[in-house]
């Protein structure tokens, strides 16, 4: 056994609360190393009443296996000592807080101390496995020409960093039926507050809707209509930086060192002008001065902003811009305040890498999972990794966070900050359809960036911010129907939103994975190659499988034909196999017909 690979930290996220009486414990070993893992635990005051639980296999990435157990108590979990037992063949090892040893431990145990309420991983139920629809307001729809900015360009003009097309809140309101019919559960709006530039990420007034988008009353009507249609809505919170016309920054420009707001920013020298040489800003972009979110006054200001839009307009949460550049104290205070008063609020942080810094149990509920997006891009769009490498990356990602957070994770294929996924695919709609099937069946909350569902293309910002195409004859209706069908399947099959995940086949460019709960098994098979393939997929039960996309029925067969293909043959009890002929870049979504 590779003992150096064995890990349990004794702290979050290796041990966490789902309520005050339930602990979830995770242990890591080397890949394919342990035959079984167990946890022994007992109360500090009653060591003679030791209990034992076998941990279940959870994930396997490129290097490690992960095991997990759920410990339930009749009273509040507290003062629980524990250690692990690992077996490999005839060998037995034990893991305590002091390390790995070969003899039964007599001390040095891990200990969970107390189940405080704020330590519970408690996300809104509605956030688990929903479908997001992201809207860049300036480019979605122009519903009210009276608020068009001066010099607005005709709808559909090639976007640049400065031009305006007239998109507004009324335009979104008028197309809510379209979004609902698509199947979206929650709308995420890029910034709508008064700000400079067409993107509004240079905020100048956090309490006002930008006049180019409408009024506060227009926004109130939009939120009400969204809720009336059974959807949620979240806003973009840009609290890492402001625009240069934000009143506190204007005061610093005018009064320099004497300004009461001088410590709201990071001035380099005084007096200051509008240049990145005089103050810290985002990416050396002089029009976005960085805010000092370590300043208690700045934190207090933005906590009031966040609560204001929830309290007064009933928004359902925040997507928080460049969240990993903001002082952790702001997010920790925001979580304590908002979760106490508005427990159904969701907090999603933007990050482009690992979300471990933000997903520490005290800040975000989820992050924008560009790690997932990059893996799908590399596997399907660019074809520069195989299924084994893809699975290693996404299972490592899943293992990093509690299951509740994995199910709420924001899964984009693209966004306002990236090239469109269809453009990454060189315009090959087959690849986009395969990627859509993969992420719609995956663990988390898939996100449709407006227009992806009708075949919009675009290179990186600003080209990815083209105007939404509303003329039916210019939309890819087949692609639109594909998205609708995938979302209907997602909504109709509970295992997809909340079931366990197992990768069954990772062979060259063929990927098959199962989503399983106590009632059903949904098997997704992806051919990420330009060649038609025949794949043998291991199955847990010998029965028929029905393709939820086509209604075609595939019978499985008993026997050992699955063994060489199974990624988890040493951890999952397969009884037979399913042979499928699958076209280039095709996806099949198969439901096990349990008898």
Secondary structure, 3 states (H helix, E strand, C coil): CCHHHCECCCCCCCEEEEECCEEEEEEEEECCCCCEEEEEEEECCCHHHCEEEECEEEEECCCEEEEEEEEECCCCCEEEEEEEEEEECCEEEEEECCEEECCCCCCCCEEEEECCHHHECCCCHHHCCCCEEEECHHHCCCCCHHHCCCCCCCCCCCCCCCCCCCCCHHHHHHCHHHHHHHCCCEEEECCCEEEECCCCCEEEEEEEECCCCCCHHHHHHHHHHHHHCCCEEEEEECCCECCCCCHHHHHHHHHHHHCCCHHHECECCCCCCCCCCCECEECCEEEEEEECCCCHHHHHHHHHHHHHHHHHHCCCEEEECCHHHCCHHHHHHHHHHHHHHCCCCEEEECCCCCCCCCCCCCCCCEEECHHHHHHHHHHHHCCCCCHHHHHHHHHHHHHCCCHHHHHHCEEECCCCCCCCHHHHCCCCHHHHHHHHHHHHHCCCEEEEECCHHHCCCCCCCCHHHCCCCCCHHHCCHHHHHHHHHHHHHHHHCHHHHHCEEEEEEEECCEEEEEEECCCCEEEEEEECCCCCEEEEEEECCCCEEEECCCCCEEECEECCCCCCCCCCCCCCCCCEEEEEEECCCCEEEEEEECC
